[in-house]
Amino acid sequence: MNRRNSLKKLVMASAGLVALPAWAQGWEASTIELPQLFPIEEQEILTAVADTIIPTGDSVGALSVGVEKFLQRLFADCYEQDVQDNIKVQLNALDASANNEYEQSFVLCDQSQREALLLALTEVEESPESNFFNLVKNETIRGFRTSRKVMMDHLDYVMAPGYYNGCVDVKETETARK
């Protein structure tokens, strides 16, 4: 092993770690760009679908924990082109059926109208419509349940269970002396 090369690599890695906080200063979730798989209209429809599946009520909803951003990133990065194309087609078809049925966009429909439109997609099993609905529903639930706010505040998730309490007085008992 060459010590000079190892030391060079170590110094370069250290310099990178020192520079990272200054370079990443000011990063926020709102400043990170999302992949542009969906145009703005389709993003709004996807947001409305997520809000319909888990609406904001007395507790947190899908939009308050950022599930719409999770879905956009997930569909852009983790699904193949044919699934992405089906999602786009179904989002546009959903908006078209809302225009036909209620004479307004899916985004402008109220909760009960949205629910009726989404449940109509499940009438035929193993169809592109039902596959779309099941995918979006399952991923919305997953995004909601694995969000930091839900995990920490509602599911009482503890990152590293088993606490260490150092410097605690231990009372000597009869069984400990034996």
C-alpha contacts under 8 A as a table, 3 or more apart, distances in Angstrom:
res1	aa1	res2	aa2	distance
1	M	6	S	8.00
2	N	5	N	5.61
2	N	6	S	6.38
3	R	6	S	4.99
3	R	7	L	6.03
4	R	7	L	5.12
4	R	8	K	6.11
5	N	8	K	5.04
5	N	9	K	6.18
6	S	9	K	5.21
6	S	10	L	6.13
7	L	10	L	4.96
7	L	11	V	6.10
8	K	11	V	5.21
8	K	12	M	6.14
9	K	12	M	5.09
9	K	13	A	6.07
10	L	13	A	5.18
10	L	14	S	6.12
11	V	14	S	5.06
11	V	15	A	6.10
12	M	15	A	5.11
12	M	16	G	6.20
13	A	16	G	5.07
13	A	17	L	6.25
14	S	17	L	5.10
14	S	18	V	6.18
15	A	18	V	5.07
15	A	19	A	6.14
16	G	19	A	5.15
16	G	20	L	6.05
17	L	20	L	5.27
17	L	21	P	7.61
18	V	21	P	6.77
18	V	22	A	7.91
19	A	22	A	5.56
19	A	23	W	6.22
20	L	23	W	5.06
20	L	24	A	5.94
21	P	24	A	5.20
21	P	25	Q	5.88
22	A	25	Q	5.32
24	A	27	W	5.82
27	W	31	T	6.42
27	W	32	I	7.28
28	E	31	T	5.29
28	E	32	I	6.62
29	A	32	I	5.50
30	S	33	E	7.77
34	L	69	K	7.37
34	L	72	Q	7.29
34	L	73	R	6.43
35	P	72	Q	7.26
35	P	73	R	6.32
35	P	76	A	6.46
36	Q	39	P	6.83
36	Q	76	A	7.82
37	L	72	Q	7.45
37	L	76	A	5.73
38	F	41	E	7.81
38	F	42	E	5.62
38	F	43	Q	5.82
38	F	72	Q	7.68
38	F	88	K	7.44
39	P	42	E	5.46
39	P	43	Q	6.23
40	I	43	Q	4.99
40	I	44	E	6.23
41	E	44	E	5.21
41	E	45	I	6.41
42	E	45	I	4.99
42	E	46	L	6.09
42	E	88	K	7.22
42	E	91	L	6.38
42	E	92	N	7.14
43	Q	46	L	5.07
43	Q	47	T	6.05
43	Q	72	Q	7.66
44	E	47	T	4.98
44	E	48	A	6.15
44	E	107	V	6.80
45	I	48	A	5.00
45	I	49	V	6.17
45	I	91	L	6.55
45	I	95	D	7.39
45	I	106	F	6.62
45	I	107	V	5.82
46	L	49	V	5.01
46	L	50	A	6.27
46	L	68	E	6.94
46	L	91	L	7.09
47	T	50	A	5.20
47	T	51	D	6.17
47	T	63	L	7.46
47	T	68	E	5.23
48	A	51	D	4.95
48	A	52	T	6.06
48	A	106	F	7.53
48	A	107	V	5.69
49	V	52	T	5.01
49	V	53	I	6.28
49	V	114	R	7.70
50	A	53	I	5.17
50	A	54	I	6.26
50	A	55	P	7.72
50	A	62	A	6.20
50	A	63	L	7.24
50	A	67	V	7.17
50	A	68	E	6.54
50	A	136	V	7.75
50	A	137	K	7.65
50	A	140	T	6.13
51	D	54	I	5.32
51	D	55	P	4.74
51	D	56	T	7.25
51	D	61	G	7.10
51	D	62	A	5.78
51	D	63	L	6.12
52	T	55	P	5.41
52	T	111	Q	6.27
52	T	114	R	6.61
52	T	115	E	6.63
53	I	62	A	7.90
53	I	115	E	7.99
53	I	137	K	6.72
53	I	140	T	7.51
54	I	61	G	5.46
54	I	62	A	5.30
54	I	140	T	7.90
54	I	141	I	7.76
55	P	61	G	4.96
55	P	62	A	6.36
55	P	63	L	7.80
56	T	59	S	6.46
56	T	60	V	5.44
56	T	61	G	3.86
56	T	62	A	6.91
56	T	63	L	7.44
56	T	64	S	7.42
57	G	60	V	6.62
57	G	61	G	6.75
60	V	64	S	6.08
60	V	65	V	7.37
61	G	64	S	5.44
61	G	65	V	6.89
61	G	144	F	7.91
62	A	65	V	5.70
62	A	66	G	6.48
62	A	67	V	5.30
62	A	68	E	7.43
62	A	140	T	7.38
62	A	144	F	5.86
63	L	66	G	5.06
63	L	67	V	5.74
63	L	68	E	6.38
64	S	67	V	7.80
65	V	144	F	6.91
65	V	147	S	6.49
65	V	149	K	6.76
65	V	150	V	7.96
66	G	69	K	5.54
66	G	70	F	6.55
67	V	70	F	4.86
67	V	71	L	6.10
67	V	140	T	6.40
67	V	143	G	5.53
67	V	144	F	6.06
68	E	71	L	5.14
68	E	72	Q	6.29
69	K	72	Q	5.16
69	K	73	R	6.20
70	F	73	R	5.27
70	F	74	L	5.92
70	F	143	G	6.45
71	L	74	L	4.99
71	L	75	F	5.94
71	L	139	E	7.05
71	L	140	T	7.03
71	L	143	G	7.51
72	Q	75	F	5.41
72	Q	76	A	6.10
73	R	76	A	5.20
73	R	77	D	5.95
73	R	78	C	7.99
74	L	77	D	5.36
74	L	78	C	5.37
74	L	79	Y	7.23
75	F	78	C	5.70
75	F	79	Y	5.39
75	F	84	Q	6.54
76	A	79	Y	6.55
76	A	84	Q	7.38
79	Y	83	V	6.25
79	Y	84	Q	6.56
80	E	83	V	5.56
80	E	84	Q	6.33
81	Q	84	Q	4.98
81	Q	85	D	6.03
82	D	85	D	5.06
82	D	86	N	6.23
83	V	86	N	5.06
83	V	87	I	6.23
84	Q	87	I	5.10
84	Q	88	K	6.32
85	D	88	K	5.14
85	D	89	V	6.15
86	N	89	V	5.06
86	N	90	Q	5.98
86	N	128	P	6.93
86	N	132	F	7.07
87	I	90	Q	5.18
87	I	91	L	6.04
87	I	132	F	6.12
88	K	91	L	5.18
88	K	92	N	6.31
89	V	92	N	5.30
89	V	93	A	6.08
90	Q	93	A	4.84
90	Q	94	L	5.86
90	Q	128	P	7.90
90	Q	129	E	6.48
90	Q	132	F	6.87
91	L	94	L	5.08
91	L	95	D	6.34
92	N	95	D	5.12
92	N	96	A	6.15
93	A	96	A	4.91
93	A	97	S	6.06
94	L	97	S	5.19
94	L	98	A	6.23
94	L	106	F	6.97
94	L	117	L	7.22
94	L	118	L	7.86
95	D	98	A	5.05
95	D	99	N	6.27
95	D	105	S	5.66
95	D	106	F	4.99
95	D	107	V	7.93
96	A	99	N	5.03
96	A	100	N	6.23
96	A	105	S	7.55
97	S	100	N	4.96
97	S	101	E	5.88
97	S	117	L	7.57
98	A	101	E	5.13
98	A	102	Y	5.49
98	A	103	E	6.60
98	A	104	Q	6.15
98	A	105	S	5.74
98	A	106	F	5.21
98	A	109	C	7.65
98	A	117	L	7.09
99	N	102	Y	5.56
99	N	103	E	4.23
99	N	104	Q	4.66
99	N	105	S	5.48
99	N	106	F	7.27
100	N	103	E	5.59
100	N	104	Q	7.87
102	Y	109	C	7.61
104	Q	108	L	6.33
104	Q	109	C	6.78
105	S	108	L	5.31
105	S	109	C	6.57
106	F	109	C	5.25
106	F	114	R	6.73
109	C	113	Q	5.82
109	C	114	R	6.07
110	D	113	Q	5.42
110	D	114	R	6.23
111	Q	114	R	5.17
111	Q	115	E	6.14
112	S	115	E	5.05
112	S	116	A	6.20
113	Q	116	A	5.15
113	Q	117	L	6.28
114	R	117	L	5.14
114	R	118	L	6.16
115	E	118	L	5.14
115	E	119	L	6.00
116	A	119	L	5.19
116	A	120	A	6.14
117	L	120	A	5.21
117	L	121	L	6.94
118	L	121	L	5.40
118	L	122	T	7.44
118	L	133	F	7.09
119	L	122	T	5.49
119	L	123	E	7.32
120	A	123	E	5.67
121	L	124	V	7.26
121	L	129	E	5.21
121	L	130	S	5.35
121	L	133	F	6.69
122	T	125	E	6.38
122	T	129	E	6.88
122	T	130	S	4.66
122	T	133	F	7.12
123	E	130	S	7.47
124	V	127	S	5.96
124	V	129	E	7.95
124	V	130	S	6.72
125	E	130	S	6.07
126	E	130	S	6.19
126	E	131	N	6.31
127	S	130	S	5.30
127	S	131	N	6.08
128	P	131	N	5.04
128	P	132	F	6.05
129	E	132	F	5.13
129	E	133	F	6.26
130	S	133	F	5.00
130	S	134	N	6.00
131	N	134	N	5.23
131	N	135	L	6.01
132	F	135	L	5.20
132	F	136	V	6.11
133	F	136	V	5.29
133	F	137	K	5.91
134	N	137	K	5.10
134	N	138	N	5.94
135	L	138	N	5.31
135	L	139	E	6.05
136	V	139	E	5.23
136	V	140	T	5.87
137	K	140	T	5.16
137	K	141	I	6.24
138	N	141	I	5.22
138	N	142	R	6.15
139	E	142	R	4.90
139	E	143	G	5.92
140	T	143	G	5.10
140	T	144	F	6.06
141	I	144	F	5.06
141	I	145	R	6.02
142	R	145	R	5.22
142	R	146	T	6.01
143	G	146	T	5.40
143	G	147	S	6.10
144	F	147	S	5.40
144	F	150	V	7.01
145	R	150	V	6.02
145	R	151	M	6.59
146	T	150	V	6.90
146	T	151	M	6.09
147	S	150	V	5.52
147	S	151	M	6.06
148	R	151	M	5.13
148	R	152	M	5.87
149	K	152	M	5.45
149	K	153	D	5.63
149	K	154	H	7.50
150	V	153	D	5.43
150	V	154	H	5.08
150	V	155	L	6.30
151	M	154	H	5.95
151	M	155	L	4.92
151	M	156	D	6.24
151	M	157	Y	5.35
152	M	155	L	6.04
152	M	156	D	5.09
152	M	157	Y	5.12
152	M	158	V	7.25
153	D	156	D	5.86
153	D	157	Y	7.89
158	V	161	P	5.67
160	A	163	Y	7.89
165	N	168	V	6.57
172	E	176	A	6.28
172	E	177	R	7.16
173	T	176	A	5.24
173	T	177	R	6.56
174	E	177	R	5.39
174	E	178	K	6.75
175	T	178	K	5.45
